Amino acid sequence: MKRLELEDLRKLARLHLIARWVVEGFLSGLHRSPYHGASVEFAEYREYVPGDDLRHFDWKALARSDRRYIKRYRSETSAKAHILLDASRSMAFGSGALSKFEYAVYLAAALAYLLIRQHDAVGLAVFADRILHRRSPGSNPRHRREIFDLLESLAPASTTDIAGALTAIAESVRSRGIIILISDLYEDPPKVLEALRRFRFDRHEVIVFHLVDPAEREFPYEGLIDVRDLETGEKVEAYAPAIREAYREGFAAHLRTIGDASADAGVDYQIVDTATTFDEYLAWYLAARRRAR
């Protein structure tokens, strides 16, 4: 299956088509799956078709009956996953094919599709300064449609209170599962990490996708510019070349602080460049899940 480039995403009318294309294209090109060697149980047979992985070919059935079969497997245990999506106004920023929020929606959809394909249940919580929408984990076709329909309807909405939203969600998630945070993390890092530690204390796996637009790292602007806070509307006039180096150093330090604190808290943390296709981050997610097991 042809890989879908970022600039192609809007050409597909429905989000579930995009998610399917992204995930199936990723899996078809995955030569060394992080799940190899994972504990699985036999599910059923199906007929072999050219291109199937020969490691699952039933040679005994071929010898007995001259029929070609593939053994299909499923995970021994399924998980409940909660995707937490930041819909604050800062996520509306974008300098390339997609804004951070658009990228986050596509990534959330791809992860939901991948999780359900792996027989996990998926829930969704959308937040800004409070929880805006909530869906409990599920995996049946109707639930999957509800998740995609909700994701398609979203737009950046308000100011940020990541820590408050995470704390509220943590208080309501009873059974142990997977917490997947997708956010640009525009909040005081200690507050965010303290909220994530609550999930770890309750023995959840915690995975953080930190969305960063390339322009936020490089600050490529020239001349006199107006720097506007997307959430408050506050504007500051600045001469870009004069502040570029200090800005870059400050932003890099911000990323290091969050990355180091995440490692200390036992949180899987990944910086997501919104100019990069999704394959790298889906592979990282699968590797993070395998480490957690």
N, C-alpha and C positions, 0 to 999 in steps of 0.2 A: 504494500500500500504506500502511495506517495506521501511523503511528509508534508504536512500543512504548514506553510510559512505564516508568520504573524500578519503580514499584509493581506493574506487570503481569508482570514477568519470571518470578516464581515460579509463575505460573499455567500456563506451558508446561512440560510434563513433561520434555522432553529438551533438552539444551544445543544440539544441532545445529539444532533448530527455532528457538531463540532467536537463534542466530548468523545463520541465514538471514533471519529476520524483520528483525533489526536492519540487516543489510547491504543487503538488497534494498529495504527502506523508505528507507534513506539514499540509495542510488543512484537510486531513482525520483524523489526530491526534489532531486537535485543538478542545478541548472540550468547551472552553469558549472564543469565538471570541471577540476581542476588538470592532468589528463592531455591536455586539448585541445592539439593541436600536437605531441604526443610522437611519436617515430619508431615506426611500426608497419608491418606487412606484411599483405598480403591473405591471408585464410584460406579463405573460402568464401562462397557466396551462400545466402540463404534468402528465402522469400517475405515481402513487406512485410505488416505488420499495423498497423492504426491506432494511432498513438502512438509509432511508431518515429522515431528521429532522422533527419530528412530530409537531413541532411548526408551520410549514407551511402547515400542512395537512388541506384540506378543508372538514370539518365535515358536513357542510351544503350540499355540493354536494353528500356526501355519503348518507345522509338522503333522499335527493330528488331522487337519481338515482341508489343508491347502487354501484356507481362507485368511485374508489379511485384516488383522484387527489392531486397533490402538487402545491401550488402557487409558481411561480418563480418571483423573484424581481430583480430590478436593481437600482442602485444609482440614485437619482434625478438629480444630476449634475455629469458630468465627468470632469476630470482635465487634463491639459497638464503637463506632467512630463519630466524633462530633467535630464538624468543620465550623470554625469560628471566623467569620468574615467581617473585616473592618470596612464600614461604609461611611466613614467620616469624610469631610470635604477635602482634606489634604490628599486623599486617594484619587481625586479628580485630575491631579497633575500628570502631564505626559508630554514628552518631547519627541516621541517617535510614532510608530504605527499604532500603539495602544497607550491609553492612560494606565496608571497603576491600577485603578479600579477595574477597568476592562480586563486587564491581564489577570487580576485577582479572580474575577468571575469565571473566566475561562479555565484558570488553574483549579478553582474549586469544583467546577463541573467535571473536569478531567479526573480529578481525584475521586469524586463521588462515583463516576462511572467505573474507575479502576477498582475501588473498594467493593462495589456491588458485584462486579465481575469476579472478585476473589471471595465471594460469599460472605462479606462483612455487611453489617447494618450501618447505615449512614444517617446522621442527623445534621441539621444546619442551624446555626445561630448567627444572625446578622446584627451588628451593633455599631453605634457611634458614641454618643454621650450616654446611651442607655441601650438596652436590648430592643431592637426594632422588630425583628421577626424571629420565630423559633419553630423548628420542626424536630420532633423526637426521632431517634434512629429507627430506620426501617429498611427493607430491601425488596419489597414486592414491586411489580411494575407501576402500580398506581402511586406508591410513595415516591418512586424515582421520578415520575412525571411531575409530581408536586414540587420536588426539589428543583428540577430544571425550570419549571414555570416561575417559581419564586426568584431564582437567580436571574432569569430574563427580565423580570419586572423592576429590578433594583436600580437605584441611582445614588451617588454620594449625597448625604443628607444633612449632616450637622457637625458640631464640634466633637472633639475626641475625649473620651474617658475610658481608655482601654482597661485600666486596672479595675475600675468600678464594674464594668461589664463582665470582665473575667471572674471577679469575685462573686457576682450574682449567679453566673452560670455554674461556678464550682459548687455553690450551695445547693444546686438543684440536680446535679449529676450524681446519681446514687451508685450505680454499678461501675466497676472498674472498666476502663476502655482506652480509646485513643483520642487525644485532644490535638487538633490540627489548627493552629492559629495562622491566618493569612492577613498581614497588616504591614503598613509602612512604619509602625512603631514610633509615631510622633508623639511621644510622651516621655516623662522622666523615667529612664531605664530602671532605677531601683523599684519604683512602684509596679511596673509591668512584671519584673522578675519576681517580686514578692507574691503577686497574684498567681504566676505560673507555678511557684513553689507549692502553693496550696493544692494544685492538681497533683504534683509529684508526691506530696504528703499523703494524698488519698490513693497513691499507687497507680495513677494513670500514666500511660506513655504520653509524652508531650513533644510535639513537633512544631517548629516555628518556621514559617516562610516569611522572611523579611524583604518586602518589595522595595527596590531602589531603582529609580529612573536614572539612566546614564548621566543626564544633565545635573542631577543632584550630587553626583560624585565629582564630576569634572568642572562644573560651573563654567561653561564655555562662552559666556556672554561677554560682550564688548561695549565700551562706552558707558554713558550715564544711563542707569536702569532704575526702574521702580520694582522693588522687591515687595511682593504682596503676600501676606498670610492668607491662604485660601479659607481658613476656618473663621478668622476674626475679621478679615477685610482690611486689617492694618497695613499701611504702606510705608516703606522706607526708601528714600532715594540714595543711590550709591554709585560710585564709579567702579565698575566691575574689575578692571585690572588691578586696582589698588587693594581689593579685598580678596582676590581669588585664592592666593596661597594660604591665607589664614583660614578662609572658608574650607578649603580642601583638607587642611590639617585637622580642623575641628570636626568635620564630618567623618573622616577616617577614624578619629579617636572615639567618636560616638559609636561607630560600628564595632570597634574593638571592645569597648566597654560592654556592649550587649552580648557579643560573642563570648567573651570571657565569663561574664556572669551566667550565661546560659549553660556553659560547660560545667561551672561550679554547681549549678542547680540540677544537673542531670537532664537537661533539656537538649534535644536535637535541634540545632539552629543552622539555618541555611539562608545566605543572602541571595535574593532572586533578582537578577538583572532583567528588567522588563524589555530589553532588546534581544533576549535569548529565547530560542524556541523551548518548548516545554519538556522535551526528552530528557535533558540533563536533570531536571528537578523531579520528574517521575522516577528516574533511576535512583536518585538520591533518597527519595521517599522509601522505595522498596528496600534499599540498603539499611536505612534507619530502622525499618520494621524488623529486618533480620537481626540487627544488633540487639534490639530490645528483647528478642526471643532467646 
